[in-house]
Amino acid sequence: MSLTLDTYRLLGRSGLRVSPLALGAATFGTDWGWGAEQDEARKLFDLYVERGGNFIDTANTYTNGSSERLLGEFTRDNRESLVLATKYTTLRRPGDPNSGGSHRKSLFASVEASLRQLNTDYIDLLYLHVWDFTTPVEEILRGMDDLVRQGKILYVAISNAPAWQVSRMQAIADLRGWSPLVALEIEYNLIERTGERDLIPMAREMGLGVIPYSPLAGGVLTGKYSRDDLTATNLASHDGTRKSFNFALGTLTERNLAIADAVKEVATELGRTPAQVGLAWTLQNPGVTAPIIGARTPAQLEDNLGALEVDLTASQLARLDEASAIGLGFPHDMLASDHIRNVTAGDLKIETRR
């Protein structure tokens, strides 16, 4: 594979060029009790940009706004060279019902706040962060398109939403002549592969670049956890550490540690770290544009960037796929069965070029 950060990829059905690994800025600031102080965050930013990276991911409420504010300071001298992605929908003021959600009031107020915090007059890419199940899709799409026409955002995108709603929105945007969605941000890694059922195929069909977050499954794929961490004492821990957070999310399980073991075995064969192998597996998926790396130290970032140089063999990919395989469910498993192929195509040989 042997990529570099300045081997740029097009984002969805746009002409926007982005690096194959995005820098996640949710670690910028320590407001949540963990993360990087300002000086350390600056080192992460500088290292990424000096290597040719241009795609930076944040959100309006990451580290209570510190993430956007720090990026606003860091990007003073090279704002135009960077693709800044931020998000809206999470509550900015708990207790104020309209300070969150997907609706127009939340959208416009959040964008104005992000512009101030980022110290810029435009946002390159704006995501709807979390589906709220209440706002009409036409309201969302029209609001986003209005902001594009005003020049306050350049491209629109979506995250954490059902596949059928995303595809419906894309069809409506096309029919109305509104700005199309160009990216889909989802959790995707060797442990969490359910996006392969509908989200990733939908994104490829509808022209959205897939931007995976948590490509190392909250650190589980780095090999930092063992079976000892599955004890009852640890499972009951609520000490605010990343370990207890992973317990709360259900990420630390016997199945997931077995997948981490498979990653570790491949890493040993290649003389690489497990983190590099986990990221490389995500990078090789043709449906993926740019995984988001969320390092907290320059050493972690250096290690993550090494994934660009990892070449996984067909055998190694097959082993990783087998260790982490999921059932695709109905109708996908049924449609892929030998029986259905026989009754629909028989002995026909049909070449597809997509």
Buried (B, 14 or more C-beta within 10 A) or exposed (E): EEBBBEEBBEBBEBEBEBBBBBBBBBBBBBBEEBBBEBEBBBBBBEBBBEBEBBBBBBBBBBBEBBBBBBBBEBBEEEBEEBBBBBBBBBBBEEEEEEBBBBBBEBBBBBBEBBBEBBBBEBBBBBBBBBBBEEBEBEEBBBBBBBBBEEEBBBBBBBBBBEBEBBBEBBEBBEEEEBBBBBBBBBBBBBBBBBBBBBBBBBBBEBBBBBBBBBBBBBBBBBBBBEEEBBEEEBEEBEEEEBBBBBBEEEBBBEEBBEBBBBBBBBBEBBEBBBBBBBBBBBBBBEBBBBBBBBBBEBEBBEBBBBBBEBEBEEEBBEBBEEBBEEEBEEEBEEEEEEEEEEEEEEEEEEEEEE
